[in-house]
Amino acid sequence: MKNPYENLPEIAFWKTAVAQKSLFDIGPVWQPKFSIQPAEKVVTFGSCFAQHIGRALAKRGYAWTSFEQPPKGLSDANAKRFNYNVFSARTGNIYTTSLLHQWTRWATGDETPPAISWEKNGRFYDPFRPAIEPDGFASEDEMLRSRQVTIKALADAIAGATYFVFTLGLTESWKNKQDGYEYAICPGTVAGVFDESQHVFDNQFYEAILAELSAAMDRMLKINPGLKFILTVSPVPLTATNSGNHVMVATMESKSTLRAVAGRLARERAEVDYFPSYEIINSPTSKGTFFEPNQRSVNPYGVNFVMDNFFDCMRRQYGEPVRTEPPADAPAPVAEKPKSQDDVVCEEELLSAFGT
């Protein structure tokens, strides 16, 4: 052998793996570590793009599981409006790894969430999941009791799942300056009042993001030692940035940082894998094909293409899945038209209202 490149497969070379192929023939782009079986419980959390993964799993007969079910008699439309079965518990979007770690500390009982709320027009909103009740709660006590239900559901999800899928979304966050806890979104946007003496902006760096995600996974593994993680990075650009940079530059820095963290953890930890949804949508090979005209929302074809790749790569690696009866608490597959990013629940989208 003259050099290590002589015997590499065609997927190792841009010319043979990409340039000489149609966009739709590029693959397999993923060599999955795990063979997810339909009967194994999968939970999904994270940024808005994570919702597509949960839907696709349920639609294909996998045991995507929600541990916080809507009240009986609530219509499907209202269940979604009130954030039931959007993620595997009613956490709302968890955009940062530090917010995931904060929720995990609450779920494991290692920390107690602060008894705070945001008030708006006589209604009360949860600073850690401000959009789950579109019109707010009737009282702070009702809101706090609802939060405890979600914390219990998250704990059950961690303990009961085989796979924990988390989509990393943002590096930018807002925190309480005195006590250090993190909000789901900037105070004064959905509700609450912004106070620069109390609220501090934190655009997190690689080291902090890596440490927070690692610590969150370590806490989960103490509850469920057999839990496996699949990480993805949302391909959806930032709605707005407080970094001082152009939003396009801020988006590329944020996503690159998150991608680097996910890649390192997947390389170093046997229980962690990374699925390249970000690359499939944003690669130059896609030429923007999978974005809506606003150049931000992922269109239905992009969503389907990403998820087709997910299942095709697993099938290539492990063969056809073993079909068994799904668990009784697994949501039934839903026959529906492809959905774009505009159809998912995205708290960050609310920031666009403040742009002139």
N, C-alpha and C positions, 0 to 999 in steps of 0.2 A: 504494500500500500504506500503510495507516494505521499498522501496527505489525508486527513480525516474526512474531507468532503467528497472523496471519490465514491464512497459506498452509501451516501445518504439517499433517502427516498425522495421522490419528486416533490413531496410537500415541503421539503426544506429549501426549495429554490423558488424565488418569485416568478421566474419565467415559466416554469412548468406547473406550478401550483396556482398561479393567478393569471399572468399575462396571456397565456395561451388558452384560457378557459372562459366560458361565459360566467357572468356573475352567479348564475344559479347552479353552476356545476363546480363551484369552488368548495372543496370539502374532502374528507371530514375535517372540520376545524377544531374539533375537541376530542380528546381521548379521556373519557370519563373514568374517574377512579372507582365509582360505585355503580352497581346495577340496581336501580330503583325498581322494585316490584310493585305492582298495582295495589297489593294489600298493605304495604308499609305506609304508615302515616307520615305525611309531609306537611310542614307548616311554613308559611311565608310571611315575611315582615320586611320593612324597609321603605324605600322611596316608592313613588307611584308606579314605576315600571314593574315592581314585584307583583302587582295585581294581575298582570298578564300571565305570569307563570302559574299562579294559583288557578286561574280560570282554565288554562290549557291542560293542567294536570287533571282537574275535575272533569273536563269535557272528554278526555281520553280514557276515563274510567280509573284513574289513579286516586288514591285515598288522600287527596288534599283535605285537610281537616280544620274546621273552625271550632274552637273551644269556647266561644261565646256566641250562643245562638240568639236570634231575634225573638221577641215575644211572640207567642202563638197568635195567629191571625193577622200579623203585620204583612202587608203586601211585599212582593219582591222589590218593587220600586222604592217603597218607604224603608225597607230594610237596608238597601244600598244608601239611601239618603241619610240614614242615621248610622252609617258605617258598620253595619253587621255583615259578616262574611266578605268583607273587603280584604282584610288580612285575617290571620288565624286567631286574633283577639282584637278587641275594639281599641287598639292603641292609636289609630290614625297613622299618618306617615311618620316613620322614624328615619330621618334623612342622614343623620350622622352616627358614627360608631360610638361617640361619647353618649349620645342620647340612648342608644341601644344598651350600653353599659349601665346607664342610670336606671332604665326600666328593669334590667336584669338584677341589679342590686335590690330593687324593691321586690321583685318576684321571689328572690331567694331569702328575703327577710333580713338581709344584711344592712338595710337602710330603710328608714321610714320617709315617705314622700312628705314634703311640706304641705301643710293644710292651708293652701292659698288658692284664690280664684281670681278671675277677671270679671268685672261687672260692666254691663252695657245695657242701658235702657231697662234697668230693673231685672235683667236676666243674668245668669252666672255661667261662665265659660271656664273650661279646664285649661290652664296654661300649657299643659303637657299633651293635650289632644283637643285643641280649641275648635275644630270644625266637626266633631262627631255629632254634636247636637246643633243643627243649623240655627235654631232660635234660642239656644242656650237652655240652661236648667232653671227650674222655678226657684231653687234656693241653693245656697252654698252646700248645705248638708246633703241635698240630693246629688249634687255633683261629686262630692267627696265619696259618697257611698257607691256611686257608679264607677268611680276610679278604682276603688278597692275590688269591685267585681272583675274589672279588666286585669288588674294585677294578679288576681287568683287565676284567671283564664290563661294569662301568659305563663304563670308557673306550671299550670297543667299542660300547656303546649310543650314546654321545655321537657317536662317529665315524660310525656306520653308519645312524643314524636320519635321517628327514626331519622328523619332528615329535617334540618333547619335551614331554610333558604333565606338568605339576606341580601338585599340589593342596596349597595352603597350609593348614596345620592349626592351629598354635599360635604364640603369642608367648612363652609361658613355657618356660624351658629351664634346664638344670643344667650347670655348667661346672667344670673344674678350676681352682682359684684360682691355682695357681702357674704352670701352663703354658698356660692359656687354652683348651684344647680342650673340645669340647662332648660330653656323653653323650647317648645316645638317650632315656634316661629317668633319673629320680633314682636315684642309687646307694642300695642297701639295699632296693629294691622287688623287682625281679626276682631280683637277686643282688647280691653285693658288700656292703660295709659303709659306711654313711653316716658321714662325718667332717666336722663343720662347720668344721674348720680347713682342710680341703682342697676341700670341695664348696660352690659358691656358686650361689645362685638368681639368675636373670636374666630379668626380665619385659621383653622387648625393646620398644623404642619404634619408631614409624614410620620415623624416619630410619635407624636401624640395620638394620631389616628391608629397607628399600628398597636400602640400600647393599650388603647381603649378597647379595640376589637379583640385583641388577645385575652385581655382580662375578662371581657364579657363571655367569651367562649369557655374559658377556664371555670368560671362560676357555673355555667350551664352543665359542664361535664361533671361537676361535683354532684349535681342532681341526677344526671342521666349519663353515666360513663360511656354508653354505647352510641351517643348522639353523633351524627355526622353533619357537616356543614357544606352547603354549596353557596359560594359567593358569586354575585354578579355586580357589575357596575352599570348604573342607569345610563343609557345613551342620550337621554333628554337634556338639552342645554339648560343652563340656569335661566330662570325667569327674570331675575334681577340680582345685582351684586352690590354689596356695600364695601367692597375691597378697594375702591378707588380706580380700578382698572376698567378698561372697556369690557363689557359683559362677555364678548367673544373670547378675549384673552383670559378672563377670570374662569370661564367655563373650561377651557383647555387645561389650565393649571389644576383646577379642582379635579377634573376627571382623570388626569394623568397621575395625580397623587393617589387617588383612590385605587386606580388600576394597579399601581406599584405595590400598594399595601396588600391588595387581594392576591396578587401574583406571588408575593413573598410568603404569605401564609400558606398558600396552596403548595408551594415547593417544600416548605419546612415542616408542615404538620400533616400526618397521615390521615387525619380525620377531616381535612379541609380540601375541597376542590373548587375550581374556578370555571365558570361557564362564560364564554366570550360573547355575550349579547351586545356589549358595547362595541366590540370590533366589527361584528356583523353589520350593524347599522351605520357606523361611522367610518369604516374603512374607505379609502379612496376608490376601491373597486365598486362600491355601491353608488357613487356619484350623486348622492343625495336622493336616490330613488325612493327611499323608505320614509322620507319626511313629507309632512303636509306642506302646503304653500307657505305657512308661517316659519318654515325651516326649524321648527322645534318639536312639534307633535309627531310622533311616529304613526304612520298610517297603517291601516289594517293589513296591507300586504307585508309590511315590515314586521309586524307582530307575528303574523303567521309564519313568515320565513324564519324568524328567530326560533320559534317553538318547533317548527318542523326540523330544524337543525338539531335542536336539543334531543328530540326523540330518535331521529335518524342516527345520530352519533352513538347513542346508547344501544340501539339495535345492531349497528355494525360491530360494536365492541363485545356485546354480551348475547346477541341473538334476541329472538322474540321474548317478551316478558311472560312470566307464568301468570295466567289469569285465574283468579279465585274470586269468591264473593267479597266485595268491599266491606269494611267495617260498617256497622249500623249507623254510626254517627258521621260517616262521610257524606258530604253533599252530593246529591244526584247530579250526573252530567247534564248540562244544559245545552240544548240545541239553539245556537244563536248565530247571528251574523258576526263577521269579524269586527272587532272594536279597535278604534284608534286610541291614541293617548288622550284625546279630548274626552273620552268616555270614562276614564278612570278618576278616582278621587285624589285630588292633588292640592294640598293646602298651600304649597309654594306658589301655585297659580294666582292666588289672591294678591300677591305682591304686584302683579302687572297693573292693577287698578291705580297704583300710585305713580305710574309713569305718565308723563304729559304727552 
